[in-house]
Amino acid sequence: MQPHIYEKKIKIPHYLGDRYRRITLPHLMSVLIEISGEQTEEIGALSVRELGLSWVIIQYDFDIHRMPKTTETIRVRTYAREYNRIFTYREFEVYDENDNLIVYVMTVFALIDTNRKLSKISPKIVEGYGSTENRRIKRMPKPEVPKNLEKAEHRRIQVGYFDIDTNFHANNAMYFIWTLEALGDDFLSTHEPVHGNIVFEKEVHIGEAVDSYSELATNDEGQLISRHQIQANDVIKCTGTFTWKETGAEY
């Protein structure tokens, strides 16, 4: 079975960019998730909220050739190729105006009930997406975490009202912000991610104080990587690993 593909062209607005007119990673992921929601509306998929359920993102794994620029028009393709009883896997492809693939993202979704427990994904729920049932659970790579939290870079953030989404916990984009800002302004202004792997372990709620730890290292291929861990009250909430390249900070 071929998955149903949804495509959309969008022009990146200025307010989604950083000081160098590159769309920020948190904003890019938010745009992609918004487009996936548009596909759900287009196919008239069963509303999981009517069943007392909610979709949550478990993991992102992505490759970036380059980040889109503000005012640039990109074409986004998304499709949910496979699912099993626990997870569904949605992919995103981002193309530039010359039809070059510049970003690829794999996302892992799960359903939770009102008690925040995982719920089984039935064929009826994914009907219309053209997804193929594969009973084998796909084993996604796990992020590396900082080896020594005492020596890692650290930032503490107080979770506020505007960090919380309609699921009454922190929006996924906030995890990217908390994770990456621990690397500091000098690093982020001169480096760009080429790969990322981030896993959401536990929800973050309003009023919690988040501790974000980051550590720079070199992988076996000689590439610069950063290892991340976010926790609150000593409970791990999120882990992530990013691979980086130096980039010219040009306007």
C-alpha positions, 0 to 999 in steps of 0.5 A: 500500500502506498501512503497518502502524500500531502504536499504544500508550498509555503513562504517562510515569514520573517518572524520564523527566522533568526538574526541571520535569516535562517528559520530556527529549528524549533520553528521548522518543526512547528511548521512541519507538525502544522502541515501534518495536521492539515493532512489529517483534516484533508482526509477526514481522519477520525478525531482521536479527541472524540475517543478521549485520546491525544497524539504525542510525539515520541521522537524526531530523527532528522537530516539537514542539508541546509536550513531554509531562509526567511522569504524562501518558498519551500515545498513540504511533503509528508506521509505516514508510511507505517504503523503498529499497535503502539507507534505510527511513523510520519516522514517529512521531506522539505524541498527548495525552489530547485526541487533539492531535498534540503531537510528530511525528518522521521517522527514517531507518534503515539496515542495516549489516553486521559490518564496519560497512558499509551493507547493501542492504535487501531486500523480505524484510527489511521484509515485514510493515511494509506499506512501499512501495518507492520507488527514489528516495532521499528527500533529507532537509534537512541540519543547519546547523553552527556557523560558528566553532568557536573562538567556539562554546560547547564541552564535552568529555565522556569516553565511558564504559561506560554510554554504550555500547549493544548495538551496542558504540557510543554509544547515540543518546540520548547524542548528544542529551545531549552536543549539548544540554548544551553549551547550558548549564543557564540556557538549557535551563531556560528554552527548549523545542525546537520543531523538530530535525534531527540527523544521525549521521555516525560511531559513537562508542566507549568511551574516546573524548573527545567535543568538543561545540560549540554556537552560538546564532543567528537564522534567516531567520524570526527564530526562535532556533536552535542549531547543533551539532557533535560530534567526536572526534579531529577526526572529525565524529560528529554534527551538529544544528540545533534551533529554540527557544521560551521557556517558563515554567520552572514546576513 
